[in-house]
Amino acid sequence: MALTAESITHTALDILSRYGLGDLSMRRLARELGVQPSALYWHVKDKQSLLVLISKSLKAEVDARCPVTADPLAAALSMREILLKYRDGAEIVLLGYSIAAEDVAPQALNAQRLGPDVSQGVLTLTLGAVAVEQSRALFDIDPADVAENFAANVAQILQGSPPRP
């Protein structure tokens, strides 16, 4: 298999799904791909760049479901669903967002479409809520009403009212 950004991203997501962010290293990724770690650096300069690459891949999944004209609430719900598919998905995108926000924000939720304050509010709520939900899952805490509360909070931000406590 040729080493490409796509093959690197696919393998990194596989590692994340099986082991989590704590076990994603350039060495492990190289080993899974059957290459020397130095070969990865032709495609990604460091682990932070890898996290941005993964974040862009997850953004592309959201964009495929929700074009730029999609309802922002539907886009936030799709983003939540996609992040929950991957162990530590929210933490990865949160790191990617802190490095390259404009590159990892889904098109239906970007600042040009929603305005910078609303976009940032929806994205940080989504990433934070999913990160908490994924952390609670590690401790078998009941996720009752999480999806419903999340949707209500995003809807309130989009309508311009303060989120529910």
N, C-alpha and C positions, 0 to 999 in steps of 0.2 A: 504494500500500500504506500502510495506517495504521501509524504508529509506535507500537509496543507493546513491552513488556518482552520478549515472546516474539520479535518480529522483530529486536530489538536483539541478543538472545542468539544467535539463529540466524545472523545476519550475522557476529557476533563469532566464533562457532565456525568459520564458513567462512573468515574471515581467518586465524584460527589454523591451520587445516588447510593453507592454502596458503602462509602466510608465517612463522608462528611468533609467539610472544609478543613478541619484539622489535619487530615491525612492527604490533602492535595498539595504536593510539592512538585517542583520541576523535575526532580530525580524520579519520583514515582511515575509521573506522567511520561517521562522519557522511557522508563522501563516498560510501561504498559504499551507504548507505541513501538517498542523494539529498536530504539535509537539511543544515541548518546545524548546526555543533557545539552551539550553544546549545539546539537542540531536544532533544538527548540528555539534557540536564540536568533535564528534566522527569521523566525516568524513572530515571536513575542520577545520583547527585550527584558522582561522581568515578570515576577508573579503579579504585580499590580496590573501590568498590561494584559496578562492572562485573565485576570478577574474582569477587566473591561471587555475583553473579547467574549467571555462567557455571558456577561451582562447584555452585550449587544445581541447575542444569539437568543437569549430569553426575550429581549425586546422584539426581535423579529417574529417570535412566536405570537406575541401579543398583537403586533401589527398585522400579521396574517389573518387573525381573527377579527380585528377591529381596525378598519381603515381610518384615515384622518377624520373622516366625517362621522364616525361612529359616536353613539351616545357615550359621553365620558364615564357615566356610571357603569355601563356595560364593559367599557375598556378596563376600568379599575377592578371589576369583578373577574374579568378574564386574566388580568395580571396576577391577581391573588391566586386564582386557580393554577396558573402556570408555575408560580413561585412555590406553591405547596407540592408540586410534583417532584421537586428536587430537594433533597436534604440540604438544609442551610441555604435554600434558594434566595430567601429574603436578605440574608446576611451578605451573600455574594453580590447581589444587585445593589445593596446599600453601599458596599465598598466601591463598586463600579460607579455608582451615582455620585459618590463623594469625589471621585477622581475626574469623571467626565459626564456630568449631568446631562448635557445637551445630546450626548451620543447614546445614552441608555434610556432616556425617557420615551415611552411609547408615543407614537405620532398623535393619537387621539387625546393624549394627556399633556402634550408639550406646551411650553410657555407661550409660543406664538398663537396657539389655538385658544387656550384658556386664560391667558394672562399669567404673569410670573407668580403672583401670590397664590392664586387658585391652583395652578399647576404644582407648585412646590407643596402646598397643603395636601393635595390629593396624593401626590407621590410619597411624601414623608409619612402620611397616615397609612398608606398601603404597605410600604416597606416596614414600618414600625409594627403595625398590627400583625403582619404575617410573621415577622421575626419573633414576636412574643408568642404567637400561636405555635410556631415550630418549636420554640423552647419549652413551652408547656407540654407539648406532645412527648418530649423526652422524659418527663416526670409523670406521665399518664394522668395529667389534669384534664378533667372533663371539658371539652370544647363547646359545650352547649351554648347555643345562641350566638356563637362567634360570627358566623357568616351574616346573620341577620343584623347584628349590631354594627358590623363593618359596613354593610350596604347603607344602613341608616346614617352613619357618620359621614360617609363619602357624599351621600345625597345632600346632607346639610351643608357641607363645605361648598358643593356646587351651587346650592341655592343662596349662599352668602350668610347663613346663620351659623352660630357656634356649634361645634360637635357635641354630641351627647356625652355625659361623663361615663 
